Amino acid sequence: MENNTQSPTLDNKKPETTSSFAVVGAGVVGLCVALEAQRRGHKVTLIDDKAPGKSTSSGNAGYLATEIIDPLGTPEVLRSAPKLWLNPKGPICTPIRYITKAAPWYWRFIKAAQPDQAQRGTEMIHQLNKESVGAWKRTLTDIGAEALLIKGGHLVVWENPDKRDEASKLIEKMHSYDISCELVDGNNLALLEPELSQTLSHAVFFPEIHRLSDPYDVCKALFDAFIKRGGSFISARVNAIQPYEDSIRLVTTQQTETFDRVSICAGAWSKTLLEQVGIHVPLEAERGYHVTFPNDKTRIHHTILSADRKLVLSPLDAGLRAVGMSEIGGLDLPPIKKRYQVLREHTKGLLPKLFDNPNLQSSEWMGHRPSLPDSLPVIDQHPLYSRLSFAFGHQHLGITQAAISAELLLEKIEMRPTRIPMEALRVDRF
């Protein structure tokens, strides 16, 4: 049963259980699920063929984007999509070799972007985001790593002074959802961020936004706590899932094991695993890129989203990171190299002094966001085999929603009241 009743906190008594619980996928969502299952008394094994936190989770901007409440597909996005697509330096692209494969996903995306469905998506994302910071505080406090969560504030900036109405509309919408923000003009923006280009016209400031010190460091802290508490890690790929009424068998590249419960949290790699158990979801790998400048994290004090350039700048412990691009491109194609240059050009437009250094160092990365056409994750159990559960498909909000997703999933598995309704997050909704 699902309702809006607040669920127990971490301080409540753990249930009596010795059940074995496997989590497939050691990204940030899988790590949060593994820890939450441990807290609930389960004996947990984490399985991934990649090092924990080293895949998609390591490369994001690291901020809890609770102000991003709209799905990726909205009527406004559909209207602007052709212009964005035709811009060679724009944020949207589909590799030529993948267009045919991407077409069915885009068709579902267009349908999900219709006004009524998009609004329902906004309401659901807002509910998840509203709970996300509290869940992260509980998670990190529980493992003694609360210092990794920073209340740093966030800026959405515009270069074109003719777009002040966009800022006003954003503020009006945010206030309608009780999200704190305010308009900042160019002069005050320069006080907040002196290194930003003087050509910036105005911004919207979100004072309550939090960020992680570094996404990989947080994943490492989660994994270290999981191991110290008796968790096991198997470095292997899961080749087959065999569900039974009283157990779930996993066949991996290393061994075959049987567990009382299994949760699939494998991000963009979840789709093929679900197909083995009769579930077909329109999950696509939405490729994102970043360029990190390791010696320049102190150039900015807040996370910054450029409304014009569609990229995020983030001051992480790993360095100043520029994150952007949205490519429905699958899991196998190599990165498009020119995307890194576009990110550098956009970064220079916002932080010109950064490029005065003739010895400027930087690194490049491309990862795979797990995206569903309606921009909502799956947090659910198999309709026939309740011992098999799922948490994946968080698109751009994996870091934001990881901790709350873990809490919701364990609430659902243990048939406790969930703190928000979860009908929209069913695995069979497609």
MOZI-V364736 format. One record per pair of residues at least 24 apart in sequence whose ideal C-beta (glycine too) atoms are under 10 Angstrom apart, sorted by the first residue. I is the first residue (numbers start at 1). GAP is how many residues later the second one is. If there is no record, write none. Layout:
# MOZI-V364736
((I GAP) (I GAP))
This chain:
# MOZI-V364736
((1 411) (1 414) (1 415) (1 416) (1 417) (2 406) (2 409) (2 410) (2 414) (2 415) (2 416) (2 417) (2 418) (2 419) (2 420) (2 421) (2 423) (3 414) (3 415) (3 416) (3 417) (3 418) (4 123) (4 413) (4 414) (4 415) (4 416) (4 417) (5 406) (5 411) (5 412) (5 413) (5 414) (5 415) (6 125) (6 411) (6 413) (6 414) (7 400) (7 401) (7 403) (7 404) (7 407) (7 409) (7 410) (7 411) (7 412) (7 413) (8 32) (8 399) (8 403) (8 408) (8 409) (8 411) (9 125) (9 129) (9 133) (9 398) (10 26) (10 29) (10 30) (10 128) (10 129) (10 131) (10 132) (10 397) (11 127) (11 131) (12 27) (12 28) (13 28) (14 24) (14 25) (14 26) (14 27) (14 28) (15 25) (15 26) (15 27) (15 399) (15 401) (16 25) (17 24) (17 25) (17 26) (17 243) (17 244) (17 397) (18 24) (18 25) (18 242) (19 24) (19 25) (19 240) (19 241) (19 242) (19 368) (20 24) (20 25) (20 212) (20 227) (20 228) (20 237) (20 238) (20 239) (20 240) (20 241) (20 242) (21 24) (21 25) (21 210) (21 227) (21 238) (21 239) (21 240) (21 241) (21 242) (21 366) (21 368) (21 389) (21 392) (22 24) (22 25) (22 210) (22 212) (22 216) (22 219) (22 226) (22 228) (22 230) (22 235) (22 236) (22 237) (22 238) (22 239) (22 240) (22 241) (22 242) (23 24) (23 25) (23 203) (23 208) (23 210) (23 236) (23 238) (23 239) (23 240) (23 241) (23 242) (23 243) (23 366) (23 368) (23 383) (24 24) (24 210) (24 213) (24 214) (24 217) (24 226) (24 228) (24 238) (24 239) (24 240) (24 241) (24 242) (24 245) (24 246) (24 249) (24 366) (24 368) (25 25) (25 27) (25 30) (25 31) (25 32) (25 213) (25 238) (25 239) (25 240) (25 241) (25 242) (25 244) (25 245) (25 248) (25 345) (25 366) (25 367) (26 24) (26 25) (26 26) (26 27) (26 28) (26 29) (26 31) (26 193) (26 196) (26 197) (26 200) (26 207) (26 208) (26 209) (26 239) (26 240) (27 25) (27 26) (27 27) (27 28) (27 29) (27 30) (27 31) (27 188) (27 192) (27 238) (27 239) (27 240) (27 241) (27 242) (27 340) (27 343) (27 365) (27 367) (27 371) (27 372) (27 375) (28 24) (28 25) (28 27) (28 28) (28 29) (28 30) (28 32) (28 184) (28 187) (28 188) (28 190) (28 191) (28 194) (28 237) (28 239) (28 366) (28 370) (28 371) (28 372) (28 373) (28 374) (28 375) (28 377) (28 378) (29 27) (29 28) (29 234) (29 236) (29 237) (29 238) (29 341) (29 348) (29 350) (29 362) (29 363) (29 364) (29 365) (29 369) (29 370) (29 372) (29 373) (29 374) (29 376) (29 377) (29 380) (30 27) (30 189) (30 192) (30 193) (30 233) (30 234) (30 235) (30 236) (30 237) (30 361) (30 362) (30 372) (30 376) (31 26) (31 108) (31 187) (31 188) (31 189) (31 190) (31 191) (31 192) (31 194) (31 195) (31 200) (31 234) (31 371) (31 372) (31 375) (32 103) (32 104) (32 107) (32 186) (32 187) (32 190) (32 194) (32 233) (32 359) (32 369) (32 370) (32 371) (32 372) (32 373) (32 374) (32 375) (32 377) (32 378) (33 230) (33 231) (33 232) (33 346) (33 356) (33 357) (33 358) (33 369) (33 370) (33 372) (33 373) (33 374) (33 376) (33 377) (33 380) (34 188) (34 189) (34 191) (34 192) (34 195) (34 197) (34 198) (34 199) (34 229) (34 231) (34 372) (35 104) (35 107) (35 108) (35 187) (35 188) (35 190) (35 191) (35 194) (35 196) (35 368) (35 371) (36 99) (36 102) (36 103) (36 106) (36 227) (36 367) (36 369) (36 370) (36 371) (36 372) (36 373) (36 374) (36 375) (36 377) (37 189) (37 194) (37 224) (37 226) (37 369) (37 372) (37 373) (37 376) (37 377) (38 187) (38 188) (38 191) (38 192) (38 193) (39 99) (39 100) (39 103) (39 190) (39 367) (39 368) (39 371) (40 367) (40 370) (40 371) (40 373) (40 374) (40 376) (41 373) (42 189) (42 217) (42 218) (42 219) (42 368) (42 371) (42 372) (43 187) (43 188) (43 189) (43 216) (43 217) (44 182) (44 185) (44 186) (44 187) (44 188) (44 189) (44 215) (44 217) (44 219) (45 186) (45 187) (45 188) (45 189) (45 205) (45 212) (45 214) (45 217) (46 177) (46 180) (46 181) (46 185) (46 186) (46 187) (46 188) (46 189) (46 219) (47 185) (47 186) (47 187) (47 188) (47 189) (47 190) (47 191) (47 203) (47 205) (47 207) (47 210) (47 212) (47 215) (47 219) (48 185) (48 186) (48 187) (48 188) (48 189) (48 190) (48 217) (48 218) (48 221) (49 185) (49 186) (49 187) (49 188) (49 189) (49 203) (49 204) (49 205) (49 220) (50 185) (50 187) (50 219) (51 165) (51 168) (51 169) (51 172) (51 182) (51 184) (52 164) (52 167) (52 168) (52 170) (52 171) (52 172) (52 174) (52 175) (52 181) (52 183) (53 162) (53 163) (53 164) (53 165) (53 166) (53 167) (53 168) (53 169) (53 170) (54 162) (54 165) (54 166) (55 164) (55 211) (55 212) (55 213) (55 214) (55 312) (55 313) (56 159) (56 211) (56 212) (56 213) (56 229) (56 230) (56 231) (56 232) (56 309) (56 310) (56 311) (56 312) (56 313) (56 314) (56 338) (56 342) (56 343) (57 158) (57 159) (57 161) (57 162) (57 165) (57 210) (57 310) (57 341) (57 342) (57 345) (58 156) (58 157) (58 158) (58 159) (58 160) (58 161) (58 162) (58 232) (58 260) (58 307) (58 309) (59 156) (59 157) (59 229) (59 230) (59 231) (59 233) (59 259) (59 262) (59 264) (59 305) (59 306) (59 307) (59 308) (59 309) (59 310) (60 152) (60 155) (60 156) (60 228) (60 230) (60 252) (60 254) (60 256) (60 261) (60 263) (60 305) (60 307) (60 309) (60 336) (60 337) (60 338) (60 339) (60 340) (61 150) (61 151) (61 154) (61 227) (61 229) (61 242) (61 243) (61 244) (61 250) (61 251) (61 252) (61 253) (61 254) (61 255) (61 260) (61 261) (61 262) (61 263) (61 335) (61 338) (62 86) (62 88) (62 148) (62 149) (62 150) (62 151) (62 152) (62 153) (62 154) (62 155) (62 156) (62 241) (62 250) (62 252) (62 253) (62 254) (62 255) (62 256) (62 259) (62 261) (62 337) (63 87) (63 89) (63 90) (63 91) (63 146) (63 147) (63 148) (63 149) (63 152) (63 239) (63 240) (63 241) (63 242) (63 249) (63 251) (63 252) (63 253) (63 260) (63 336) (63 337) (64 65) (64 68) (64 69) (64 71) (64 72) (64 85) (64 86) (64 87) (64 90) (64 144) (64 145) (64 146) (64 147) (64 148) (64 239) (64 333) (64 335) (64 336) (64 337) (64 338) (64 339) (65 60) (65 64) (65 67) (65 89) (65 141) (65 144) (65 145) (65 146) (65 238) (65 240) (65 247) (65 331) (65 332) (65 334) (65 335) (65 336) (66 59) (66 60) (66 62) (66 63) (66 64) (66 65) (66 66) (66 67) (66 88) (66 111) (66 113) (66 140) (66 142) (66 143) (66 144) (66 331) (66 334) (66 335) (67 59) (67 62) (67 87) (67 89) (67 103) (67 106) (67 107) (67 110) (67 112) (67 113) (67 114) (67 137) (67 139) (67 141) (67 142) (67 238) (67 333) (68 57) (68 58) (68 61) (68 86) (68 237) (68 307) (68 327) (68 328) (68 329) (68 332) (69 52) (69 53) (69 54) (69 55) (69 56) (69 57) (69 58) (69 59) (69 60) (69 61) (69 104) (69 105) (69 108) (69 110) (69 328) (70 48) (70 49) (70 51) (70 52) (70 55) (70 56) (70 103) (70 305) (71 38) (71 41) (71 42) (71 46) (71 47) (71 48) (71 49) (71 50) (71 51) (71 53) (71 54) (71 301) (71 302) (71 303) (71 304) (71 305) (71 324) (72 37) (72 40) (72 41) (72 46) (72 49) (72 214) (72 254) (72 297) (72 299) (72 300) (72 301) (72 302) (72 303) (72 323) (72 324) (73 33) (73 35) (73 36) (73 37) (73 38) (73 39) (73 40) (73 41) (73 44) (73 45) (73 48) (73 300) (73 301) (73 302) (74 38) (74 39) (74 40) (74 41) (74 43) (74 44) (74 45) (74 47) (74 48) (74 301) (75 38) (75 39) (75 40) (75 43) (75 44) (76 37) (76 42) (77 32) (77 36) (77 41) (78 31) (78 32) (78 35) (78 36) (78 40) (79 34) (81 25) (81 28) (81 29) (81 32) (84 226) (84 242) (87 223) (87 255) (88 250) (88 254) (89 220) (89 221) (89 249) (89 250) (89 252) (89 253) (89 254) (89 256) (89 257) (90 219) (90 220) (90 234) (90 235) (90 236) (90 252) (91 197) (91 218) (91 219) (91 220) (91 233) (91 234) (91 235) (91 236) (91 248) (91 251) (91 255) (92 218) (92 233) (92 234) (92 235) (92 236) (93 194) (93 232) (93 233) (93 234) (93 235) (93 236) (93 243) (93 245) (93 246) (93 249) (94 193) (94 232) (94 233) (94 234) (94 235) (94 236) (95 192) (95 232) (95 233) (95 234) (95 235) (95 238) (95 239) (95 240) (95 241) (96 237) (97 232) (97 233) (97 235) (97 236) (98 186) (98 187) (98 189) (98 229) (98 230) (98 231) (98 232) (98 234) (98 235) (99 229) (99 230) (101 183) (101 227) (101 228) (101 229) (102 182) (102 225) (102 226) (102 227) (102 228) (103 225) (104 178) (104 180) (104 269) (105 177) (105 178) (105 179) (105 181) (105 223) (105 266) (105 267) (105 268) (106 178) (106 222) (106 267) (107 175) (107 266) (108 174) (108 176) (108 264) (108 265) (108 266) (108 322) (109 173) (109 175) (109 219) (109 262) (109 263) (109 264) (109 265) (109 266) (110 263) (111 262) (111 263) (112 170) (112 260) (112 261) (112 262) (112 263) (112 264) (112 318) (113 260) (113 261) (113 262) (117 256) (117 257) (118 256) (118 257) (120 254) (120 256) (120 304) (121 253) (121 254) (121 255) (121 303) (122 51) (122 55) (122 253) (123 54) (123 298) (123 301) (124 250) (124 251) (124 252) (124 253) (124 296) (124 297) (124 298) (124 299) (124 300) (124 301) (125 249) (125 250) (125 251) (125 252) (125 270) (125 272) (125 275) (125 276) (125 299) (126 51) (126 52) (126 53) (126 294) (127 277) (127 292) (127 293) (127 294) (127 295) (127 297) (128 248) (128 249) (128 251) (128 266) (128 269) (128 272) (128 273) (128 276) (128 277) (128 280) (128 292) (128 294) (128 296) (128 297) (129 48) (129 50) (129 268) (129 271) (129 272) (129 275) (130 47) (130 48) (130 49) (130 274) (130 290) (131 270) (131 272) (131 273) (131 274) (131 276) (131 277) (131 288) (131 289) (132 78) (132 265) (132 267) (132 268) (132 269) (132 270) (132 271) (132 272) (132 273) (133 75) (133 76) (133 77) (133 267) (133 270) (133 271) (134 269) (134 270) (134 273) (134 285) (135 265) (135 266) (135 267) (135 268) (135 269) (135 270) (135 271) (135 272) (135 273) (135 284) (136 74) (136 76) (136 82) (136 263) (136 264) (136 265) (136 266) (136 267) (136 268) (137 73) (137 266) (138 265) (138 266) (138 269) (139 79) (139 82) (139 83) (139 86) (139 263) (139 264) (139 265) (139 267) (139 268) (140 72) (140 78) (140 81) (140 82) (140 85) (140 263) (142 83) (143 78) (143 79) (143 81) (143 82) (143 83) (143 85) (143 86) (144 77) (144 81) (145 68) (145 72) (145 73) (145 75) (145 76) (145 77) (145 79) (145 80) (147 66) (147 74) (148 63) (148 64) (148 65) (148 66) (148 67) (148 69) (148 70) (148 72) (148 73) (148 74) (148 169) (149 61) (149 62) (149 63) (149 64) (149 69) (149 254) (150 59) (150 60) (150 61) (150 62) (150 63) (150 153) (150 165) (151 56) (151 57) (151 58) (151 59) (151 60) (152 55) (152 57) (152 58) (152 59) (152 60) (152 61) (152 148) (152 149) (152 150) (152 151) (152 162) (152 163) (153 39) (153 52) (153 53) (153 54) (153 55) (153 56) (153 57) (153 58) (153 148) (153 149) (153 150) (154 27) (154 49) (154 50) (154 51) (154 52) (154 53) (154 54) (154 55) (154 56) (154 57) (154 148) (154 149) (154 150) (154 151) (154 158) (154 160) (155 26) (155 29) (155 34) (155 37) (155 38) (155 41) (155 45) (155 48) (155 49) (155 50) (155 51) (155 54) (155 145) (155 146) (155 147) (155 148) (155 149) (155 150) (155 151) (155 158) (156 25) (156 28) (156 46) (156 47) (156 48) (156 49) (156 50) (156 147) (156 148) (156 149) (156 150) (156 151) (156 156) (157 27) (157 29) (157 32) (157 36) (157 39) (157 40) (157 43) (157 44) (157 45) (157 46) (157 47) (157 48) (157 147) (157 148) (157 149) (157 150) (157 151) (157 152) (157 156) (157 193) (158 28) (158 31) (158 42) (158 43) (158 44) (158 45) (158 46) (158 148) (158 149) (158 150) (159 38) (159 40) (159 41) (159 42) (159 43) (159 147) (159 148) (159 149) (159 150) (159 190) (159 191) (160 39) (160 40) (160 41) (160 42) (160 147) (160 148) (161 24) (161 25) (161 38) (161 39) (161 40) (161 41) (162 39) (163 38) (163 39) (163 144) (163 145) (164 37) (164 38) (166 36) (166 38) (166 141) (166 142) (167 34) (167 35) (167 36) (167 37) (167 140) (168 34) (168 36) (170 34) (170 36) (170 137) (171 33) (171 34) (174 30) (174 32) (179 27) (179 29) (179 30) (180 25) (180 26) (180 27) (180 28) (180 29) (181 24) (181 25) (181 26) (181 27) (181 28) (182 24) (182 25) (192 108) (192 109) (192 110) (192 112) (193 106) (193 107) (193 108) (193 109) (193 111) (193 120) (193 157) (193 158) (194 105) (194 106) (194 107) (194 159) (195 101) (195 103) (195 104) (195 105) (195 106) (195 125) (195 155) (195 156) (195 157) (195 158) (195 159) (196 103) (196 104) (196 108) (196 110) (196 117) (196 154) (196 155) (196 156) (196 157) (197 151) (197 152) (197 153) (197 154) (197 155) (197 156) (198 154) (199 150) (199 151) (199 153) (200 104) (200 106) (200 108) (200 149) (200 150) (201 107) (202 105) (203 99) (203 101) (203 102) (203 103) (203 104) (204 101) (204 103) (205 97) (206 96) (206 97) (206 99) (207 95) (209 93) (209 94) (210 93) (210 190) (211 91) (211 92) (211 103) (211 104) (211 105) (211 188) (212 102) (212 104) (212 105) (212 187) (212 188) (213 102) (213 103) (213 104) (213 105) (214 83) (214 100) (214 102) (214 103) (214 104) (214 105) (214 107) (215 99) (215 101) (215 102) (215 103) (215 106) (215 183) (215 184) (215 187) (216 100) (216 101) (216 102) (217 99) (217 100) (217 101) (218 181) (218 184) (219 180) (219 183) (222 180) (222 181) (237 29) (237 32) (238 24) (238 26) (238 28) (238 31) (238 34) (238 35) (238 38) (239 33) (239 34) (239 37) (240 33) (240 36) (240 37) (241 32) (241 33) (241 34) (241 35) (241 36) (241 141) (241 144) (241 147) (242 34) (242 35) (243 33) (243 34) (243 35) (243 139) (243 141) (243 142) (243 143) (243 144) (243 145) (244 141) (244 143) (244 144) (245 139) (245 140) (245 141) (245 142) (246 141) (247 138) (247 140) (248 29) (248 134) (248 137) (248 139) (248 140) (248 141) (251 25) (259 128) (259 129) (260 127) (261 120) (261 125) (261 126) (261 127) (261 128) (261 152) (262 120) (262 123) (262 125) (262 126) (262 127) (262 128) (263 118) (263 124) (263 125) (263 126) (263 127) (263 128) (263 129) (263 143) (263 146) (263 147) (263 150) (264 114) (264 118) (264 124) (264 125) (264 126) (264 127) (264 128) (264 163) (265 105) (265 114) (265 124) (265 125) (265 126) (265 127) (265 137) (265 140) (265 141) (265 144) (266 104) (266 124) (266 125) (266 126) (267 64) (267 100) (267 101) (267 102) (267 103) (267 104) (267 124) (267 125) (267 126) (267 127) (267 131) (268 62) (268 63) (268 99) (268 100) (268 101) (268 102) (268 103) (268 124) (268 125) (269 62) (269 99) (269 101) (269 123) (270 100) (270 108) (270 120) (270 121) (270 122) (270 123) (270 157) (271 60) (271 99) (271 101) (271 121) (271 122) (272 59) (273 115) (273 117) (273 119) (274 104) (274 108) (274 114) (274 116) (274 118) (274 153) (277 105) (277 107) (277 108) (277 111) (277 113) (277 150) (278 104) (278 105) (278 106) (278 107) (278 150) (279 99) (279 101) (279 103) (279 104) (279 105) (279 109) (279 111) (279 148) (279 149) (279 151) (280 147) (280 148) (280 150) (281 89) (281 91) (281 92) (281 97) (281 109) (281 111) (281 112) (281 146) (281 147) (281 148) (281 149) (282 89) (282 90) (282 91) (282 92) (282 111) (282 148) (283 87) (283 88) (283 89) (283 90) (283 95) (283 109) (283 110) (283 147) (284 43) (284 44) (284 45) (284 46) (284 47) (284 84) (284 85) (284 86) (284 87) (284 88) (284 89) (284 109) (284 111) (285 42) (285 43) (285 44) (285 45) (285 46) (285 47) (285 48) (285 82) (285 83) (285 84) (285 85) (285 86) (286 39) (286 40) (286 41) (286 42) (286 43) (286 44) (286 81) (286 82) (286 83) (286 84) (286 85) (286 86) (286 109) (286 110) (287 38) (287 39) (287 40) (287 41) (287 42) (287 43) (287 44) (287 46) (287 48) (287 49) (287 52) (287 79) (287 80) (287 81) (287 82) (287 84) (288 35) (288 36) (288 37) (288 38) (288 39) (288 51) (288 77) (288 78) (288 79) (288 80) (288 81) (288 83) (288 107) (288 108) (289 33) (289 34) (289 35) (289 36) (289 37) (289 38) (289 46) (289 47) (289 48) (289 50) (289 51) (289 53) (289 54) (289 75) (289 76) (289 77) (289 78) (290 24) (290 31) (290 32) (290 33) (290 34) (290 35) (290 49) (290 50) (290 53) (290 72) (290 73) (290 74) (290 75) (290 76) (290 77) (291 28) (291 29) (291 30) (291 31) (291 32) (291 33) (291 48) (291 49) (291 50) (291 51) (291 52) (291 53) (291 55) (291 56) (291 71) (291 72) (291 73) (291 74) (292 24) (292 26) (292 27) (292 28) (292 29) (292 30) (292 31) (292 69) (292 70) (292 71) (292 72) (292 73) (293 25) (293 26) (293 27) (293 28) (293 29) (293 51) (293 54) (293 58) (293 61) (293 62) (293 64) (293 67) (293 68) (293 69) (293 70) (294 24) (294 25) (294 26) (294 27) (294 67) (294 68) (294 69) (295 24) (295 25) (295 62) (295 64) (295 65) (295 66) (295 67) (296 24) (296 25) (296 51) (296 55) (296 57) (296 58) (296 61) (296 64) (296 65) (296 66) (297 24) (299 52) (299 54) (299 55) (300 50) (300 51) (300 54) (304 46) (304 47) (306 40) (306 41) (306 43) (306 44) (308 38) (308 41) (308 42) (309 33) (309 34) (309 36) (309 37) (309 38) (309 40) (309 41) (310 36) (311 31) (311 32) (311 35) (311 36) (311 38) (311 39) (312 84) (313 33) (313 34) (313 37) (313 38) (313 41) (318 45) (319 42) (319 43) (319 44) (320 27) (320 31) (320 34) (320 42) (321 26) (321 41) (321 42) (321 44) (322 24) (322 25) (322 26) (322 28) (322 29) (322 32) (322 40) (323 42) (323 44) (323 73) (325 41) (326 43) (326 45) (326 69) (326 70) (327 39) (327 41) (327 42) (328 41) (328 43) (329 37) (329 39) (330 38) (331 37) (333 33) (334 32) (335 29) (335 30) (335 31) (335 32) (336 30) (337 27) (337 29) (339 25) (339 27) (340 24) (340 25) (340 26) (369 24) (369 25) (369 26) (369 27) (369 28) (369 29) (370 24) (370 25) (370 28) (371 24) (371 25) (372 57) (372 58) (373 57) (374 50) (374 55) (374 56) (376 48) (376 49) (376 50) (376 53) (377 24) (377 25) (377 28) (377 31) (377 47) (377 48) (378 27) (378 31) (378 47) (378 48) (378 49) (378 50) (378 51) (378 52) (379 25) (379 26) (379 27) (379 28) (379 29) (379 30) (379 32) (379 33) (379 39) (379 43) (379 45) (379 46) (379 47) (379 48) (380 28) (380 29) (380 32) (380 33) (380 42) (380 43) (380 45) (380 46) (380 47) (380 48) (380 49) (381 28) (381 31) (381 32) (381 45) (381 46) (382 45) (382 46) (383 43) (383 44) (383 45) (386 26) (386 27) (386 29) (387 26) (388 39) (389 24) (389 38) (390 35) (390 36) (390 37) (391 34) (392 35) (393 32) (393 34))
